[in-house]
Amino acid sequence: MTDQSRLPVPVPADAISAEAIPSEADPPEKRRRGTLPDFDPVPRQTSRHDGWTAERQRAFIAALADTGSVKAAAHAVGKAAEGAYLLRRHPQGRGFRKAWEAALAIGVQRLEDVAMERALNGVEVPVYHFGAVVGTRRVYNDRLLMFMLRNRAPRRFAADSLHNADAATRSHLARLKREWRREWEEEQAARDEAEYEEVFASIDAKLDRMRQRHLEAQAAEREQDDDNPEQDQP
């Protein structure tokens, strides 16, 4: 039977305290990235070098801020996520819980920044030809873009989908797509030109090597004839 006390307890989104999220009243450095608070690690009954030491607890909180993932943060410090949840529920884990909330707020902000970057700039995907990768192309996700816009500016982008957006929004997105398409075509044209030049240079080099080998062979034949001037005489 599974020990229910060892199962991870999901943390709801509204469980993140407001003080863990940077605000306009915070110092500039916290508004830019968020600040991890100092905290008293959860005391352990036994001191083991491979256990949840104070250093490992602080490293876990730092990794949680970097990844936004409890499982990834626990893996980064060589521990299981279940152990981190046990620390969170510990009676003396108040400081650990507050640091956890702050780290999650920073991690979520980082993930949001990555998603916005992908929504605006697209992602490179490989292009295959007969099973071989011949290049890449940039793909844009309008649904992701609208999702990020609705979260960043809910009053302006409150539509349920791209099809329900107002004319100004659709026009703006269409213009962005044209700009992205033009940039991609320019990059592709430059890449193709560079590839053509590389191919032609390779062909020229091969022809030069063939001509050089032919000249060397002719020179060797003439030298052999000069060494044996009477070979063909009766």
C-alpha positions as CSV (number, residue, x, y, z in Angstrom):
1,M,0.0,0.0,0.0
2,T,1.3,3.4,-0.9
3,D,2.3,5.7,2.0
4,Q,0.1,8.7,1.4
5,S,2.2,10.9,3.6
6,R,5.1,10.6,1.2
7,L,3.2,11.7,-1.9
8,P,3.8,15.3,-3.1
9,V,1.1,17.8,-2.3
10,P,0.4,20.2,-5.2
11,V,0.8,23.9,-4.5
12,P,-2.1,25.8,-5.9
13,A,-1.4,29.0,-7.9
14,D,-3.2,31.2,-5.3
15,A,-1.0,29.8,-2.5
16,I,1.9,32.0,-3.6
17,S,1.9,35.0,-1.2
18,A,1.7,38.5,-2.6
19,E,4.9,39.4,-0.8
20,A,6.8,36.8,-2.8
21,I,5.9,38.5,-6.1
22,P,7.9,41.7,-7.1
23,S,5.8,44.9,-7.1
24,E,6.3,48.5,-8.0
25,A,7.1,49.3,-4.4
26,D,10.1,46.9,-4.4
27,P,13.7,48.0,-5.1
28,P,14.7,48.0,-8.8
29,E,16.8,44.8,-8.4
30,K,13.8,42.9,-7.1
31,R,11.5,44.2,-9.7
32,R,13.9,43.1,-12.4
33,R,14.4,39.5,-11.2
34,G,12.9,38.9,-7.8
35,T,14.8,38.3,-4.6
36,L,15.1,35.0,-2.7
37,P,14.6,35.7,1.0
38,D,17.1,34.4,3.6
39,F,15.5,31.7,5.7
40,D,16.3,29.3,8.6
41,P,16.6,25.8,7.2
42,V,14.3,23.1,8.5
43,P,16.1,21.4,11.4
44,R,16.9,17.7,10.9
45,Q,17.0,15.1,13.7
46,T,20.2,13.5,12.3
47,S,23.0,15.1,10.5
48,R,23.8,13.2,7.3
49,H,26.0,14.5,4.5
50,D,23.6,13.1,1.9
51,G,20.5,14.3,3.7
52,W,18.6,17.6,3.5
53,T,21.3,19.6,5.0
54,A,21.0,23.4,5.4
55,E,23.3,23.9,2.3
56,R,21.2,21.5,0.3
57,Q,17.9,23.2,1.3
58,R,19.3,26.6,0.2
59,A,20.6,25.0,-3.1
60,F,17.1,23.5,-3.7
61,I,15.4,26.9,-3.3
62,A,17.9,28.5,-5.7
63,A,17.3,25.8,-8.2
64,L,13.6,26.1,-7.8
65,A,13.9,29.8,-8.7
66,D,15.9,28.9,-11.8
67,T,13.7,26.1,-13.1
68,G,10.2,26.7,-11.7
69,S,10.0,22.9,-11.2
70,V,10.1,21.2,-7.9
71,K,11.1,17.9,-9.5
72,A,14.0,19.5,-11.5
73,A,15.2,21.5,-8.4
74,A,15.2,18.3,-6.3
75,H,17.1,16.5,-9.0
76,A,19.6,19.3,-9.1
77,V,20.5,18.7,-5.5
78,G,20.5,14.9,-5.7
79,K,17.2,14.4,-3.8
80,A,13.7,13.3,-4.5
81,A,10.8,15.8,-4.8
82,E,8.9,13.9,-2.1
83,G,11.5,14.9,0.5
84,A,11.2,18.6,-0.5
85,Y,7.4,18.4,0.1
86,L,8.0,16.8,3.5
87,L,10.2,19.7,4.4
88,R,7.5,22.1,3.3
89,R,5.0,20.5,5.6
90,H,7.4,20.4,8.6
91,P,6.1,22.2,11.7
92,Q,9.3,24.3,11.7
93,G,9.4,24.8,8.0
94,R,7.8,28.3,7.9
95,G,10.9,30.0,6.6
96,F,11.4,27.2,4.0
97,R,7.8,27.6,2.8
98,K,8.2,31.4,2.4
99,A,11.4,30.9,0.4
100,W,9.7,28.2,-1.6
101,E,6.9,30.6,-2.5
102,A,9.3,33.3,-3.5
103,A,11.3,30.9,-5.6
104,L,8.2,29.7,-7.4
105,A,7.2,33.3,-8.2
106,I,10.6,33.9,-9.7
107,G,10.6,30.6,-11.6
108,V,7.1,31.3,-13.0
109,Q,8.3,34.8,-14.2
110,R,11.3,33.2,-15.9
111,L,9.1,30.7,-17.7
112,E,6.7,33.5,-18.7
113,D,9.7,35.4,-20.2
114,V,10.8,32.3,-22.1
115,A,7.2,31.8,-23.5
116,M,7.0,35.5,-24.5
117,E,10.3,35.2,-26.3
118,R,9.1,32.2,-28.2
119,A,5.8,33.9,-29.0
120,L,7.4,37.0,-30.4
121,N,10.4,35.5,-32.1
122,G,9.2,32.0,-32.9
123,V,11.3,28.8,-32.7
124,E,13.6,27.2,-35.2
125,V,12.5,23.8,-36.5
126,P,14.5,21.5,-38.8
127,V,13.6,21.0,-42.4
128,Y,14.0,17.5,-43.8
129,H,14.5,16.4,-47.4
130,F,14.6,12.6,-48.1
131,G,15.3,12.0,-44.4
132,A,18.2,14.4,-44.1
133,V,18.1,17.8,-42.4
134,V,18.7,20.4,-45.1
135,G,18.0,23.5,-43.0
136,T,15.6,25.1,-40.6
137,R,12.6,27.4,-40.6
138,R,11.1,29.7,-38.0
139,V,7.6,28.8,-36.8
140,Y,5.4,31.2,-35.0
141,N,2.6,30.2,-32.6
142,D,-0.3,32.7,-32.8
143,R,-2.2,30.9,-30.0
144,L,0.8,31.3,-27.7
145,L,1.2,34.9,-28.6
146,M,-2.5,35.7,-27.9
147,F,-2.3,33.8,-24.6
148,M,0.7,35.8,-23.5
149,L,-0.9,39.1,-24.6
150,R,-4.1,38.2,-22.7
151,N,-2.0,37.7,-19.6
152,R,0.2,40.7,-20.0
153,A,-2.6,43.1,-21.1
154,P,-6.0,41.4,-20.2
155,R,-8.1,44.5,-20.9
156,R,-6.9,44.9,-24.4
157,F,-6.6,41.2,-25.4
158,A,-9.6,39.7,-23.6
159,A,-10.9,37.8,-26.6
160,D,-11.3,34.1,-26.3
161,S,-9.4,33.4,-29.5
162,L,-7.6,35.1,-32.3
163,H,-10.7,34.9,-34.4
164,N,-12.6,37.0,-31.8
165,A,-10.0,39.7,-31.6
166,D,-10.9,43.2,-32.9
167,A,-9.8,44.4,-36.3
168,A,-6.9,46.5,-34.9
169,T,-5.5,43.5,-33.1
170,R,-5.8,41.2,-36.2
171,S,-4.2,43.9,-38.3
172,H,-1.3,44.3,-35.9
173,L,-0.7,40.5,-35.7
174,A,-0.9,40.3,-39.5
175,R,1.7,43.0,-39.9
176,L,3.9,41.3,-37.4
177,K,3.6,38.0,-39.3
178,R,4.5,39.8,-42.6
179,E,7.6,41.3,-40.9
180,W,8.6,37.9,-39.5
181,R,8.1,36.3,-42.8
182,R,10.2,38.9,-44.6
183,E,13.0,38.5,-42.0
184,W,12.9,34.7,-42.4
185,E,13.0,35.0,-46.3
186,E,16.0,37.3,-46.1
187,E,17.8,34.9,-43.7
188,Q,16.9,32.0,-46.0
189,A,18.1,33.8,-49.1
190,A,21.4,34.7,-47.4
191,R,21.8,31.1,-46.2
192,D,21.1,29.8,-49.7
193,E,23.6,32.2,-51.3
194,A,26.3,31.2,-48.8
195,E,25.5,27.5,-49.6
196,Y,25.8,28.0,-53.3
197,E,29.1,29.8,-53.0
198,E,30.4,27.0,-50.8
199,V,29.3,24.4,-53.4
200,F,30.9,26.3,-56.3
201,A,34.1,26.8,-54.3
202,S,34.2,23.1,-53.6
203,I,33.7,22.2,-57.3
204,D,36.5,24.7,-58.3
205,A,38.8,23.1,-55.7
206,K,38.1,19.6,-57.1
207,L,38.8,20.8,-60.6
208,D,42.0,22.4,-59.6
209,R,43.2,19.2,-57.9
210,M,42.2,17.1,-61.0
211,R,44.1,19.5,-63.3
212,Q,47.1,19.5,-61.0
213,R,47.2,15.6,-61.0
214,H,46.9,15.6,-64.8
215,L,49.8,18.0,-65.1
216,E,51.9,16.0,-62.7
217,A,51.1,12.8,-64.7
218,Q,52.1,14.4,-68.0
219,A,55.3,15.7,-66.4
220,A,56.1,12.2,-65.1
221,E,55.6,10.7,-68.6
222,R,57.9,13.3,-70.2
223,E,60.5,12.6,-67.6
224,Q,60.3,8.9,-68.2
225,D,60.6,9.4,-72.0
226,D,63.7,11.6,-71.5
227,D,65.3,8.9,-69.4
228,N,64.7,6.3,-72.1
229,P,65.3,8.1,-75.5
230,E,66.0,4.8,-77.4
231,Q,63.2,2.7,-75.9
232,D,61.1,2.9,-79.1
233,Q,63.9,2.5,-81.6
234,P,64.4,-0.9,-83.4
